[in-house]
Structures are given as C-alpha cells and as structure tokens.
Amino acid sequence: MEKSIDCLYCQRNELQKSLMIEICDLSASTLFLFKEQSHQGRCVVAYKDHVNELFELNDNDRNAFMADVCKVANAIQKAFSPAKINYGAYSDKLPHLHFHLVPKYVDGLGYGGIFEMNPQKTYLTEAEYVDTIQKIVNNL
C-alpha cells in the first residue's frame, strides 16, 4: 500500500483530525465524517492508497472505490433524507483521491448552488458526532 509522507490522508495527522473523524475502512477506501456539519451528514471517502486521479486506478480498483462512494451516499440518503447529494473531487491543493459527499437540503445552506468547502458555521457536540456517525454506520 503506497503512502505519502506529505499527505493529509496518508499520514492521518493532527490537521486531518481537526477537520474530520475517521468512521471506518471500506473495501477500497476510508470513510470520514467532516467535522463542519453545515450539511448534515457530510462525509469524505478517501482512496486507501496514495493516488491523485481516478484514472490512475485500474478498472477493478476504480469500480471498488466508486462502489464505496455509492454505498456511503446511499447510507447518507437513508440516514438524513437530503434532497440531493453533491460530490466533490478537487484535490488541487491536497493531492489524494477523495470525494466529498455533501448532502443538500431544500432551504439549507447552498441549496441550488455549489457547496462551500468549509463554511465553518456548524460544529457538533461529541454526543452529536457519535449520533451522526452511528446513523451513517447503521445504513452502510
């Protein structure tokens, strides 16, 4: 398994822990809850190895990773019933293949537009994080 010493997702360092909570490993990735929860249930699915682009994966690995993304999106849908889930895979400044899964709610922040990466508006209590994670895990 290839890792990078400069990568937030490979190193699981304090900066990463300040932004997200690791939930579990999936078949080809790791699932994280994004701590900033302006979009209830927002998660990140990060590929298990250090690659930057989806096209760098062979067919089997790409299909497994995208199956993980779909599995998590389905769990978010079941747990929180958003009107839409937005998918963001930018990696401009953080070169590691990962998707932001951003549930959008009618009359909620950014509905009908592009989501803000980190609006820094909504943070939860520890108990609320545990509850949110449990709702996602129960639907995986």
Z-matrix of the N, CA and C atoms (Angstrom, degrees):
N
C 1 1.447
C 2 1.531 1 108.46
N 3 1.306 2 116.60 1 118.19
C 4 1.463 3 121.44 2 -177.85
C 5 1.533 4 110.64 3 -80.67
N 6 1.327 5 116.59 4 132.76
C 7 1.464 6 123.34 5 177.32
C 8 1.522 7 108.54 6 -128.32
N 9 1.322 8 116.14 7 157.91
C 10 1.457 9 120.97 8 177.39
C 11 1.519 10 109.09 9 -118.61
N 12 1.324 11 116.16 10 135.79
C 13 1.471 12 119.86 11 -178.92
C 14 1.520 13 112.47 12 -71.01
N 15 1.335 14 118.05 13 -16.43
C 16 1.456 15 121.40 14 -178.83
C 17 1.529 16 113.22 15 -102.19
N 18 1.314 17 117.82 16 8.25
C 19 1.457 18 121.27 17 -170.99
C 20 1.529 19 112.16 18 -103.01
N 21 1.312 20 115.28 19 128.89
C 22 1.460 21 123.06 20 177.98
C 23 1.530 22 111.05 21 -57.17
N 24 1.324 23 117.52 22 -42.66
C 25 1.459 24 121.19 23 -177.28
C 26 1.525 25 112.36 24 -76.76
N 27 1.308 26 117.93 25 -33.17
C 28 1.466 27 120.74 26 178.55
C 29 1.524 28 111.75 27 -74.58
N 30 1.315 29 116.92 28 -39.11
C 31 1.458 30 120.39 29 -173.04
C 32 1.523 31 113.85 30 -87.72
N 33 1.328 32 116.70 31 -20.62
C 34 1.475 33 120.49 32 -179.27
C 35 1.531 34 110.10 33 50.60
N 36 1.325 35 115.11 34 50.19
C 37 1.465 36 121.28 35 -174.67
C 38 1.532 37 112.45 36 -84.71
N 39 1.307 38 116.16 37 -175.73
C 40 1.466 39 121.22 38 -176.62
C 41 1.523 40 112.08 39 -65.34
N 42 1.323 41 118.22 40 -35.66
C 43 1.469 42 120.09 41 176.63
C 44 1.522 43 109.63 42 -60.50
N 45 1.308 44 116.62 43 -46.53
C 46 1.453 45 119.81 44 179.07
C 47 1.528 46 110.67 45 -61.23
N 48 1.306 47 117.39 46 -43.50
C 49 1.468 48 121.78 47 -179.68
C 50 1.523 49 111.65 48 -65.75
N 51 1.322 50 117.74 49 -25.03
C 52 1.463 51 120.44 50 176.97
C 53 1.532 52 111.56 51 -76.47
N 54 1.336 53 116.50 52 -19.62
C 55 1.461 54 121.55 53 -177.50
C 56 1.519 55 113.58 54 -100.02
N 57 1.328 56 117.00 55 -28.95
C 58 1.466 57 119.59 56 -173.43
C 59 1.513 58 111.62 57 -152.87
N 60 1.331 59 114.58 58 162.22
C 61 1.463 60 122.69 59 -179.49
C 62 1.528 61 107.81 60 -115.89
N 63 1.305 62 117.22 61 125.97
C 64 1.459 63 120.10 62 177.31
C 65 1.513 64 109.88 63 -68.83
N 66 1.323 65 115.80 64 129.02
C 67 1.462 66 120.97 65 179.73
C 68 1.520 67 110.34 66 -98.18
N 69 1.353 68 116.99 67 -56.74
C 70 1.460 69 119.52 68 -177.57
C 71 1.523 70 109.93 69 -170.49
N 72 1.330 71 114.49 70 165.73
C 73 1.455 72 121.13 71 171.06
C 74 1.518 73 108.48 72 -87.92
N 75 1.308 74 115.25 73 141.94
C 76 1.461 75 122.50 74 173.99
C 77 1.520 76 107.55 75 -112.22
N 78 1.305 77 119.41 76 -170.59
C 79 1.464 78 120.53 77 -173.31
C 80 1.529 79 112.93 78 -63.70
N 81 1.339 80 117.57 79 -37.19
C 82 1.469 81 120.47 80 -176.51
C 83 1.524 82 112.48 81 -130.02
N 84 1.320 83 116.71 82 10.60
C 85 1.465 84 119.02 83 -171.36
C 86 1.519 85 110.79 84 -157.86
N 87 1.325 86 114.20 85 179.01
C 88 1.457 87 122.02 86 172.80
C 89 1.518 88 107.60 87 -121.40
N 90 1.314 89 115.32 88 139.10
C 91 1.464 90 122.27 89 179.65
C 92 1.517 91 109.70 90 -101.16
N 93 1.337 92 115.05 91 132.74
C 94 1.461 93 122.33 92 177.94
C 95 1.522 94 109.49 93 -126.88
N 96 1.331 95 116.43 94 146.23
C 97 1.459 96 121.48 95 168.73
C 98 1.516 97 107.23 96 -93.24
N 99 1.323 98 116.49 97 125.87
C 100 1.458 99 121.19 98 176.98
C 101 1.521 100 107.38 99 -72.01
N 102 1.333 101 119.01 100 126.76
C 103 1.464 102 121.15 101 -175.16
C 104 1.525 103 112.44 102 -63.92
N 105 1.321 104 117.29 103 -37.08
C 106 1.459 105 120.29 104 177.97
C 107 1.530 106 106.51 105 -74.83
N 108 1.332 107 116.77 106 113.25
C 109 1.460 108 121.71 107 -171.10
C 110 1.534 109 113.27 108 -114.14
N 111 1.323 110 117.81 109 41.73
C 112 1.464 111 119.99 110 172.66
C 113 1.523 112 110.31 111 -61.13
N 114 1.326 113 116.14 112 -24.18
C 115 1.460 114 123.09 113 175.74
C 116 1.527 115 105.73 114 -114.65
N 117 1.329 116 116.60 115 96.82
C 118 1.462 117 121.72 116 -173.00
C 119 1.523 118 111.40 117 -52.35
N 120 1.333 119 115.34 118 122.90
C 121 1.453 120 121.97 119 178.58
C 122 1.519 121 114.20 120 94.51
N 123 1.324 122 117.94 121 5.02
C 124 1.469 123 120.20 122 -178.25
C 125 1.520 124 111.32 123 -59.14
N 126 1.315 125 115.15 124 130.78
C 127 1.466 126 121.95 125 -178.15
C 128 1.524 127 110.82 126 -132.30
N 129 1.315 128 114.60 127 167.84
C 130 1.456 129 123.14 128 171.98
C 131 1.525 130 107.34 129 -126.81
N 132 1.336 131 115.88 130 132.01
C 133 1.457 132 122.05 131 173.73
C 134 1.528 133 106.09 132 -111.31
N 135 1.340 134 116.43 133 114.39
C 136 1.465 135 122.00 134 -175.99
C 137 1.524 136 109.88 135 -111.29
N 138 1.330 137 115.87 136 131.34
C 139 1.462 138 120.67 137 179.92
C 140 1.530 139 109.75 138 -60.52
N 141 1.328 140 116.49 139 146.64
C 142 1.470 141 122.44 140 -173.07
C 143 1.517 142 114.08 141 -66.98
N 144 1.318 143 118.36 142 -29.29
C 145 1.461 144 122.16 143 -179.32
C 146 1.518 145 109.89 144 -111.57
N 147 1.311 146 115.34 145 167.30
C 148 1.465 147 119.75 146 -177.18
C 149 1.528 148 111.10 147 -86.82
N 150 1.323 149 114.48 148 95.44
C 151 1.461 150 122.44 149 169.81
C 152 1.522 151 106.11 150 -131.98
N 153 1.320 152 116.69 151 158.93
C 154 1.456 153 120.06 152 -178.02
C 155 1.520 154 112.91 153 -105.20
N 156 1.316 155 116.86 154 -33.96
C 157 1.454 156 120.63 155 -172.61
C 158 1.527 157 111.63 156 -117.02
N 159 1.303 158 115.88 157 144.59
C 160 1.450 159 121.83 158 178.06
C 161 1.529 160 111.25 159 -58.66
N 162 1.329 161 116.62 160 -36.69
C 163 1.470 162 119.83 161 -178.29
C 164 1.530 163 113.45 162 -70.85
N 165 1.327 164 117.75 163 -10.19
C 166 1.462 165 120.53 164 176.46
C 167 1.530 166 112.27 165 -74.24
N 168 1.319 167 116.86 166 -14.99
C 169 1.460 168 120.94 167 -178.53
C 170 1.523 169 110.63 168 -87.35
N 171 1.325 170 115.65 169 146.95
C 172 1.463 171 118.06 170 172.04
C 173 1.531 172 107.94 171 -73.33
N 174 1.312 173 116.21 172 170.68
C 175 1.467 174 120.46 173 -174.40
C 176 1.529 175 112.59 174 -56.90
N 177 1.323 176 116.98 175 -45.02
C 178 1.468 177 120.02 176 -178.18
C 179 1.521 178 112.17 177 -64.33
N 180 1.333 179 117.23 178 -44.46
C 181 1.468 180 120.74 179 -179.93
C 182 1.526 181 111.38 180 -67.71
N 183 1.333 182 116.35 181 -40.21
C 184 1.466 183 119.96 182 177.48
C 185 1.524 184 110.61 183 -63.07
N 186 1.304 185 116.29 184 -44.80
C 187 1.467 186 119.86 185 -179.87
C 188 1.523 187 111.47 186 -64.47
N 189 1.324 188 116.98 187 -38.52
C 190 1.467 189 120.60 188 177.85
C 191 1.527 190 110.80 189 -66.04
N 192 1.344 191 116.74 190 -42.74
C 193 1.464 192 120.48 191 178.89
C 194 1.525 193 110.52 192 -63.79
N 195 1.322 194 117.44 193 -46.64
C 196 1.461 195 119.87 194 -179.29
C 197 1.527 196 111.25 195 -67.39
N 198 1.331 197 117.68 196 -30.45
C 199 1.463 198 120.27 197 174.03
C 200 1.527 199 110.14 198 -64.30
N 201 1.347 200 116.99 199 -38.77
C 202 1.471 201 120.87 200 175.49
C 203 1.529 202 110.51 201 -62.07
N 204 1.323 203 117.14 202 -45.72
C 205 1.464 204 121.49 203 179.02
C 206 1.529 205 109.49 204 -58.04
N 207 1.319 206 117.19 205 -46.13
C 208 1.467 207 121.12 206 -179.77
C 209 1.527 208 111.48 207 -65.51
N 210 1.326 209 116.54 208 -39.52
C 211 1.463 210 120.72 209 179.21
C 212 1.532 211 110.75 210 -61.45
N 213 1.323 212 116.25 211 -43.16
C 214 1.460 213 120.33 212 179.78
C 215 1.530 214 110.44 213 -69.53
N 216 1.317 215 117.50 214 -41.98
C 217 1.469 216 120.14 215 178.11
C 218 1.528 217 110.42 216 -59.76
N 219 1.317 218 116.87 217 -41.65
C 220 1.460 219 121.05 218 178.01
C 221 1.533 220 110.68 219 -62.95
N 222 1.322 221 116.66 220 -41.79
C 223 1.473 222 120.69 221 178.70
C 224 1.526 223 110.91 222 -63.94
N 225 1.330 224 117.01 223 -41.63
C 226 1.474 225 120.84 224 177.75
C 227 1.530 226 109.76 225 -62.86
N 228 1.326 227 116.47 226 -43.55
C 229 1.467 228 120.66 227 179.31
C 230 1.524 229 110.85 228 -59.60
N 231 1.328 230 116.54 229 -46.97
C 232 1.465 231 120.57 230 -179.55
C 233 1.530 232 111.75 231 -66.12
N 234 1.319 233 116.99 232 -38.03
C 235 1.470 234 120.95 233 -175.14
C 236 1.524 235 113.08 234 -76.21
N 237 1.350 236 117.63 235 -36.70
C 238 1.466 237 119.98 236 -169.48
C 239 1.525 238 115.28 237 -125.64
N 240 1.311 239 118.67 238 -9.07
C 241 1.469 240 123.93 239 177.82
C 242 1.531 241 114.36 240 52.46
N 243 1.327 242 118.73 241 50.58
C 244 1.469 243 119.31 242 176.53
C 245 1.537 244 110.01 243 -68.99
N 246 1.331 245 115.80 244 159.52
C 247 1.462 246 120.91 245 176.37
C 248 1.528 247 110.66 246 -71.55
N 249 1.343 248 116.70 247 -30.57
C 250 1.470 249 122.66 248 -177.13
C 251 1.523 250 108.32 249 -158.30
N 252 1.313 251 116.05 250 150.14
C 253 1.464 252 121.08 251 172.20
C 254 1.519 253 107.07 252 -114.40
N 255 1.329 254 116.33 253 123.41
C 256 1.462 255 121.63 254 174.76
C 257 1.523 256 108.51 255 -91.50
N 258 1.341 257 115.83 256 147.01
C 259 1.456 258 122.48 257 179.81
C 260 1.521 259 107.97 258 -119.54
N 261 1.320 260 117.09 259 125.30
C 262 1.455 261 120.75 260 178.47
C 263 1.512 262 110.45 261 -124.28
N 264 1.333 263 116.03 262 127.87
C 265 1.466 264 121.29 263 178.51
C 266 1.519 265 107.59 264 -135.49
N 267 1.317 266 116.59 265 83.24
C 268 1.453 267 120.60 266 -171.64
C 269 1.529 268 112.79 267 -96.91
N 270 1.281 269 118.69 268 -64.68
C 271 1.470 270 124.09 269 176.03
C 272 1.521 271 114.83 270 62.34
N 273 1.327 272 118.62 271 18.20
C 274 1.460 273 120.42 272 179.50
C 275 1.526 274 111.39 273 -57.86
N 276 1.321 275 115.96 274 -49.51
C 277 1.465 276 120.83 275 -175.56
C 278 1.523 277 112.45 276 -105.62
N 279 1.307 278 116.81 277 -5.61
C 280 1.462 279 121.78 278 -179.42
C 281 1.522 280 107.88 279 -133.07
N 282 1.333 281 116.89 280 81.90
C 283 1.465 282 120.50 281 -172.27
C 284 1.531 283 113.76 282 -72.86
N 285 1.320 284 115.23 283 85.75
C 286 1.464 285 123.11 284 172.71
C 287 1.524 286 105.47 285 -156.15
N 288 1.310 287 117.69 286 131.13
C 289 1.453 288 121.66 287 -177.65
C 290 1.527 289 110.66 288 -62.31
N 291 1.323 290 115.58 289 115.14
C 292 1.464 291 121.59 290 177.21
C 293 1.523 292 109.03 291 -154.58
N 294 1.308 293 115.24 292 149.29
C 295 1.461 294 122.29 293 177.11
C 296 1.513 295 108.97 294 -116.03
N 297 1.325 296 116.13 295 132.95
C 298 1.460 297 121.88 296 167.84
C 299 1.522 298 106.21 297 -87.51
N 300 1.320 299 117.28 298 127.29
C 301 1.450 300 122.26 299 174.26
C 302 1.524 301 106.23 300 -107.19
N 303 1.330 302 115.18 301 111.52
C 304 1.461 303 121.26 302 -169.59
C 305 1.523 304 109.66 303 -117.96
N 306 1.338 305 116.96 304 102.21
C 307 1.457 306 119.80 305 177.75
C 308 1.532 307 110.07 306 -67.74
N 309 1.324 308 115.62 307 135.82
C 310 1.464 309 120.76 308 178.98
C 311 1.530 310 108.62 309 -117.25
N 312 1.316 311 115.10 310 140.27
C 313 1.454 312 122.39 311 -175.84
C 314 1.524 313 109.28 312 -123.15
N 315 1.345 314 116.81 313 136.21
C 316 1.459 315 121.20 314 177.30
C 317 1.530 316 107.53 315 -54.48
N 318 1.303 317 117.07 316 133.32
C 319 1.473 318 124.21 317 -176.91
C 320 1.528 319 112.44 318 69.28
N 321 1.333 320 117.94 319 8.75
C 322 1.453 321 121.55 320 177.14
C 323 1.514 322 110.92 321 -93.68
N 324 1.314 323 115.68 322 175.73
C 325 1.461 324 122.12 323 -179.16
C 326 1.525 325 111.11 324 -57.09
N 327 1.313 326 116.39 325 125.01
C 328 1.452 327 122.51 326 173.37
C 329 1.513 328 115.74 327 71.94
N 330 1.334 329 118.47 328 10.55
C 331 1.466 330 118.71 329 -178.61
C 332 1.527 331 109.91 330 -62.03
N 333 1.319 332 115.94 331 132.32
C 334 1.456 333 121.29 332 -179.55
C 335 1.516 334 113.32 333 86.87
N 336 1.335 335 117.23 334 1.89
C 337 1.460 336 121.02 335 179.76
C 338 1.518 337 110.67 336 -138.55
N 339 1.296 338 114.73 337 -171.55
C 340 1.465 339 121.47 338 179.05
C 341 1.523 340 108.55 339 -79.72
N 342 1.319 341 116.72 340 137.48
C 343 1.462 342 119.56 341 -178.73
C 344 1.526 343 110.81 342 -75.24
N 345 1.335 344 115.01 343 147.19
C 346 1.463 345 121.36 344 172.99
C 347 1.523 346 108.16 345 -76.02
N 348 1.314 347 117.24 346 138.59
C 349 1.457 348 120.45 347 -177.78
C 350 1.530 349 111.80 348 -61.23
N 351 1.317 350 117.50 349 -45.26
C 352 1.457 351 120.40 350 -178.80
C 353 1.524 352 109.17 351 -150.65
N 354 1.345 353 117.06 352 82.78
C 355 1.470 354 119.53 353 -176.87
C 356 1.528 355 114.15 354 -68.03
N 357 1.321 356 117.51 355 -15.21
C 358 1.471 357 123.32 356 177.57
C 359 1.527 358 112.01 357 53.41
N 360 1.336 359 115.70 358 46.58
C 361 1.460 360 120.85 359 -179.46
C 362 1.524 361 112.92 360 -112.22
N 363 1.331 362 117.69 361 -33.22
C 364 1.458 363 120.20 362 -171.15
C 365 1.526 364 110.99 363 -129.94
N 366 1.323 365 114.73 364 113.62
C 367 1.462 366 121.40 365 173.77
C 368 1.523 367 107.34 366 -122.39
N 369 1.308 368 116.57 367 151.21
C 370 1.453 369 122.17 368 -174.01
C 371 1.524 370 111.55 369 -106.41
N 372 1.315 371 115.12 370 166.92
C 373 1.463 372 120.36 371 170.18
C 374 1.529 373 107.39 372 -77.93
N 375 1.313 374 116.83 373 165.54
C 376 1.462 375 120.26 374 177.62
C 377 1.528 376 110.55 375 -56.98
N 378 1.328 377 117.34 376 -42.74
C 379 1.468 378 120.91 377 179.85
C 380 1.529 379 110.90 378 -63.60
N 381 1.307 380 117.71 379 -37.73
C 382 1.467 381 120.84 380 178.38
C 383 1.524 382 111.60 381 -68.62
N 384 1.342 383 117.17 382 -37.76
C 385 1.465 384 119.14 383 174.90
C 386 1.531 385 110.34 384 -62.13
N 387 1.318 386 116.86 385 -45.16
C 388 1.462 387 121.33 386 179.53
C 389 1.527 388 109.95 387 -59.68
N 390 1.320 389 117.07 388 -44.72
C 391 1.466 390 121.54 389 179.80
C 392 1.524 391 111.33 390 -63.57
N 393 1.324 392 117.09 391 -43.94
C 394 1.472 393 121.44 392 179.48
C 395 1.526 394 110.48 393 -62.53
N 396 1.325 395 116.31 394 -46.42
C 397 1.463 396 120.34 395 178.76
C 398 1.520 397 110.87 396 -61.50
N 399 1.316 398 117.00 397 -42.65
C 400 1.475 399 120.66 398 -179.03
C 401 1.523 400 110.75 399 -62.32
N 402 1.328 401 117.36 400 -39.31
C 403 1.472 402 120.23 401 178.53
C 404 1.521 403 110.89 402 -63.19
N 405 1.322 404 117.18 403 -38.45
C 406 1.468 405 120.58 404 178.58
C 407 1.519 406 109.82 405 -69.05
N 408 1.326 407 116.92 406 -49.89
C 409 1.469 408 121.53 407 -177.80
C 410 1.530 409 110.72 408 -59.66
N 411 1.322 410 117.01 409 -40.11
C 412 1.463 411 120.64 410 -179.99
C 413 1.523 412 112.19 411 -61.63
N 414 1.324 413 117.29 412 -21.32
C 415 1.457 414 121.17 413 -177.05
C 416 1.529 415 113.94 414 -107.19
N 417 1.329 416 116.71 415 3.07
C 418 1.475 417 119.45 416 177.62
C 419 1.535 418 110.86 417 -73.14
